[in-house]
Amino acid sequence: MDPTVDRTLSVDRTLRGRVAVVTGAGPGVGRSCALALAADGADLALAARRAGPLEELAAEVAEATGRRVVAVPTDIADVASADALVDRTVAELGRVDAVVNVATAGGARAAVADIDWDEYRHSFEVNVVGTLAVSRRAAQHMTATGGGAIVQIGTLSTHSVPEKMAIYTSTKSALHTASMVLARELGPHNVRVNVVTPGYITGNKLSAMWQRIADQTGGDAQQVSDRAARSAALRRHVDPDDIAQAVLFLASERGRGVTGVEVRVDAGQMIG
């Protein structure tokens, strides 16, 4: 290599001077994404429905990273609330450069024959309408300031299509498809849209799921977990921090050439 050639990348590959919004900012993936983005230099607007836990998380992230962090109680099922989240972010932090939509509504487990349509409508309002409302409003501001990134959180159930998960699976599938369309529409404005799809994420919810399965089968929760981990190529589950690192890549200039893709962070649970 010629020592006289400066091969340093000209692009600042951190989020210094940038502002990110995280919806669904609670324990697990939301918290890990908030910490990763702030540690990389971003100021944050954190959104969730419950004000108390949200303010606690905002204080934790601000103390850990030294960044400006505002807590914005938001119900993204209400489009006006979703729009207000983005507008307040710009008003208080000056701009918006990245959005990470973690907020989701799973809906009750039920066969299609037994679906409660009100339950279905609520999931659709959160997973599709509200998430797209946040994305759309943020994209308007991003377009005016030269670009940005939107990262949606997907689900493996859109690939595995398990029984009694039609509410969650179909609404998240709709979000996935709409996000790919959005990537085409926003590409000319330098706004990137991608989906990060987690595998089995360690934490209380996953532990509770293994316990439910064990109770139904008469087995042991740890054995159920181990069996599922062995079905992944890496022989393990993923952590919230694994998801956050993929999100950070796509939300920052590290992923400046990536749009309209799904990144599965599932330890190789579903290859192909």
C-alpha positions as CSV (number, residue, x, y, z in Angstrom):
1,M,0.0,0.0,0.0
2,D,1.3,3.5,-0.9
3,P,2.0,5.2,2.4
4,T,1.4,8.6,0.8
5,V,-2.2,7.8,0.0
6,D,-4.7,8.9,2.6
7,R,-7.3,6.1,2.7
8,T,-9.2,7.5,5.6
9,L,-12.9,7.5,4.9
10,S,-14.3,11.0,4.5
11,V,-17.6,10.1,6.0
12,D,-18.0,10.7,9.8
13,R,-19.2,7.2,10.9
14,T,-20.7,8.2,14.2
15,L,-24.0,9.9,15.1
16,R,-22.4,12.9,16.6
17,G,-24.6,16.0,15.9
18,R,-27.5,13.8,14.9
19,V,-30.9,13.2,16.5
20,A,-32.7,9.9,16.7
21,V,-36.2,8.8,17.7
22,V,-36.9,5.5,19.3
23,T,-40.5,4.3,19.7
24,G,-41.4,1.5,22.0
25,A,-38.5,2.6,24.2
26,G,-38.8,0.1,27.1
27,P,-36.9,-2.9,28.5
28,G,-35.1,-5.1,26.0
29,V,-34.6,-4.0,22.4
30,G,-35.9,-0.4,22.9
31,R,-33.5,0.2,25.8
32,S,-30.6,-1.4,24.0
33,C,-31.2,0.7,20.9
34,A,-31.4,3.9,22.9
35,L,-28.2,3.2,24.7
36,A,-26.4,2.2,21.5
37,L,-27.5,5.3,19.5
38,A,-26.7,7.7,22.4
39,A,-23.3,6.1,23.0
40,D,-22.6,6.7,19.3
41,G,-23.3,10.4,19.8
42,A,-26.9,10.9,19.0
43,D,-29.3,13.0,21.0
44,L,-32.6,11.1,21.5
45,A,-36.3,11.4,21.7
46,L,-37.7,8.3,23.4
47,A,-41.4,7.4,23.0
48,A,-43.7,4.9,24.8
49,R,-47.1,5.0,26.3
50,R,-46.2,5.0,30.0
51,A,-44.6,8.2,31.2
52,G,-43.0,6.9,34.4
53,P,-40.9,4.1,33.0
54,L,-40.1,6.2,29.9
55,E,-38.7,9.1,32.0
56,E,-36.7,6.6,34.0
57,L,-35.1,5.2,30.9
58,A,-34.4,8.7,29.5
59,A,-32.6,9.6,32.7
60,E,-30.6,6.4,32.6
61,V,-29.5,6.9,29.0
62,A,-28.7,10.6,29.6
63,E,-26.6,9.7,32.7
64,A,-24.8,6.8,30.9
65,T,-23.9,8.7,27.7
66,G,-24.1,12.5,28.4
67,R,-26.4,13.0,25.6
68,R,-29.6,15.1,25.5
69,V,-32.6,12.7,25.9
70,V,-36.2,13.8,26.0
71,A,-39.1,11.5,27.0
72,V,-42.2,11.9,24.9
73,P,-45.2,9.9,26.1
74,T,-46.8,8.7,22.9
75,D,-49.6,6.4,21.7
76,I,-48.6,5.7,18.1
77,A,-52.0,4.1,17.5
78,D,-53.2,7.7,17.4
79,V,-51.8,9.4,14.3
80,A,-52.0,12.8,15.8
81,S,-49.8,11.6,18.7
82,A,-47.4,10.0,16.3
83,D,-47.0,13.2,14.4
84,A,-46.7,15.2,17.6
85,L,-43.8,13.0,18.6
86,V,-41.7,13.9,15.6
87,D,-42.7,17.6,15.7
88,R,-41.7,17.8,19.4
89,T,-38.4,16.1,18.6
90,V,-37.6,18.7,16.0
91,A,-38.8,21.5,18.3
92,E,-36.7,20.4,21.3
93,L,-33.7,18.8,19.6
94,G,-33.5,20.8,16.4
95,R,-33.8,18.0,13.8
96,V,-34.4,14.3,13.2
97,D,-32.0,12.1,11.4
98,A,-33.0,8.5,12.4
99,V,-36.1,6.7,13.5
100,V,-36.1,3.3,15.1
101,N,-39.6,1.8,15.4
102,V,-39.6,-0.8,18.1
103,A,-43.2,-0.2,19.3
104,T,-45.4,-3.1,18.5
105,A,-48.8,-4.7,19.4
106,G,-48.8,-8.5,19.3
107,G,-52.5,-9.1,19.6
108,A,-54.1,-12.2,21.2
109,R,-53.1,-15.6,20.1
110,A,-56.1,-16.9,18.2
111,A,-57.0,-19.0,15.1
112,V,-58.3,-16.9,12.3
113,A,-61.8,-18.3,12.9
114,D,-61.7,-16.9,16.4
115,I,-60.0,-13.5,15.8
116,D,-61.5,-10.5,17.8
117,W,-61.6,-7.8,15.1
118,D,-61.2,-5.0,17.6
119,E,-57.9,-6.7,18.7
120,Y,-56.9,-7.0,15.0
121,R,-57.7,-3.3,14.4
122,H,-55.6,-2.2,17.4
123,S,-52.6,-4.3,16.2
124,F,-53.0,-2.8,12.7
125,E,-53.2,0.7,14.1
126,V,-49.9,0.2,16.0
127,N,-47.9,-2.0,13.7
128,V,-48.9,-0.4,10.4
129,V,-50.7,2.9,10.6
130,G,-48.9,4.4,13.6
131,T,-45.4,3.1,12.6
132,L,-45.9,4.5,9.1
133,A,-47.2,7.7,10.5
134,V,-44.0,8.2,12.6
135,S,-41.9,7.2,9.6
136,R,-43.7,9.5,7.2
137,R,-43.6,12.6,9.4
138,A,-39.9,12.0,10.2
139,A,-39.1,11.5,6.5
140,Q,-40.6,15.0,5.7
141,H,-38.1,16.5,8.1
142,M,-35.2,14.3,6.9
143,T,-35.9,15.3,3.3
144,A,-35.6,19.0,4.2
145,T,-32.2,18.4,5.9
146,G,-30.5,16.2,3.4
147,G,-31.5,12.7,4.3
148,G,-31.8,10.2,7.1
149,A,-32.6,6.6,8.1
150,I,-35.7,4.7,9.2
151,V,-35.3,1.3,10.8
152,Q,-38.4,-0.9,11.5
153,I,-38.3,-3.9,13.8
154,G,-39.7,-7.0,12.1
155,T,-40.5,-10.5,13.3
156,L,-39.5,-14.0,12.3
157,S,-43.1,-15.0,12.4
158,T,-43.6,-13.4,9.0
159,H,-41.4,-16.2,7.7
160,S,-42.4,-19.1,9.9
161,V,-46.1,-18.2,9.9
162,P,-47.0,-20.1,13.1
163,E,-50.6,-21.1,13.9
164,K,-52.7,-18.7,16.0
165,M,-50.4,-15.7,15.2
166,A,-52.4,-14.3,12.3
167,I,-53.0,-10.9,14.0
168,Y,-49.3,-10.2,14.7
169,T,-47.9,-11.9,11.6
170,S,-50.2,-10.3,9.0
171,T,-49.8,-6.8,10.4
172,K,-46.1,-7.0,10.6
173,S,-46.0,-8.4,7.1
174,A,-48.0,-5.4,6.0
175,L,-45.5,-3.1,7.7
176,H,-42.6,-5.0,6.0
177,T,-44.1,-4.6,2.5
178,A,-45.0,-0.9,3.1
179,S,-41.5,-0.2,4.3
180,M,-40.0,-1.7,1.1
181,V,-42.3,0.6,-0.9
182,L,-41.3,3.5,1.3
183,A,-37.6,2.8,0.6
184,R,-38.2,3.2,-3.1
185,E,-40.2,6.4,-2.6
186,L,-37.7,8.0,-0.3
187,G,-34.5,6.9,-1.9
188,P,-34.3,9.9,-4.2
189,H,-34.4,12.1,-1.1
190,N,-31.5,10.2,0.6
191,V,-33.8,8.7,3.2
192,R,-33.1,5.0,3.7
193,V,-35.6,2.5,5.1
194,N,-34.7,-1.0,6.3
195,V,-36.1,-3.7,8.6
196,V,-34.2,-5.5,11.3
197,T,-35.8,-8.9,12.2
198,P,-34.8,-10.4,15.5
199,G,-34.7,-14.1,16.4
200,Y,-35.5,-15.4,19.9
201,I,-34.4,-12.4,22.1
202,T,-33.2,-13.3,25.6
203,G,-35.1,-11.7,28.5
204,N,-38.1,-12.1,30.6
205,K,-40.6,-12.4,27.8
206,L,-38.6,-15.3,26.2
207,S,-38.2,-17.0,29.5
208,A,-41.9,-16.8,30.1
209,M,-42.6,-18.3,26.6
210,W,-40.3,-21.3,27.3
211,Q,-42.0,-21.8,30.6
212,R,-45.5,-21.8,29.0
213,I,-44.3,-24.4,26.4
214,A,-42.8,-26.5,29.2
215,D,-46.0,-26.3,31.2
216,Q,-48.0,-27.4,28.1
217,T,-45.6,-30.3,27.3
218,G,-44.6,-31.4,30.8
219,G,-41.0,-30.6,30.1
220,D,-38.4,-28.3,31.6
221,A,-38.2,-24.6,30.5
222,Q,-34.4,-24.7,30.2
223,Q,-34.5,-27.8,28.1
224,V,-37.1,-26.1,25.8
225,S,-34.8,-23.1,25.5
226,D,-31.7,-25.3,24.8
227,R,-33.6,-27.2,22.1
228,A,-34.6,-24.1,20.3
229,A,-31.1,-22.7,20.5
230,R,-29.7,-25.9,19.0
231,S,-31.9,-25.3,15.9
232,A,-30.1,-22.0,15.1
233,A,-26.8,-22.2,13.2
234,L,-24.9,-20.4,15.9
235,R,-26.5,-22.6,18.6
236,R,-27.7,-19.7,20.7
237,H,-30.4,-17.1,21.1
238,V,-29.7,-13.4,20.4
239,D,-29.5,-10.6,23.0
240,P,-31.2,-7.1,22.8
241,D,-27.7,-5.7,22.2
242,D,-27.2,-7.8,19.1
243,I,-30.3,-6.2,17.6
244,A,-29.2,-2.7,18.7
245,Q,-25.8,-3.1,16.9
246,A,-27.6,-4.0,13.6
247,V,-29.9,-1.0,14.1
248,L,-27.0,1.3,14.8
249,F,-25.3,0.2,11.5
250,L,-28.4,1.0,9.5
251,A,-29.3,4.2,11.3
252,S,-25.9,5.7,10.9
253,E,-23.7,6.5,8.0
254,R,-22.1,3.1,8.3
255,G,-25.1,1.8,6.3
256,R,-25.2,4.7,3.9
257,G,-25.5,2.4,0.9
258,V,-28.1,0.1,2.3
259,T,-31.9,0.6,1.8
260,G,-34.9,-1.6,1.2
261,V,-33.5,-4.7,2.9
262,E,-34.4,-7.0,5.8
263,V,-31.5,-7.9,8.1
264,R,-32.3,-11.0,10.2
265,V,-30.4,-11.0,13.5
266,D,-31.5,-14.5,14.5
267,A,-28.3,-16.5,15.1
268,G,-29.1,-18.4,11.9
269,Q,-32.5,-19.6,13.1
270,M,-33.8,-19.2,9.6
271,I,-31.3,-19.5,6.8
272,G,-32.5,-19.2,3.2
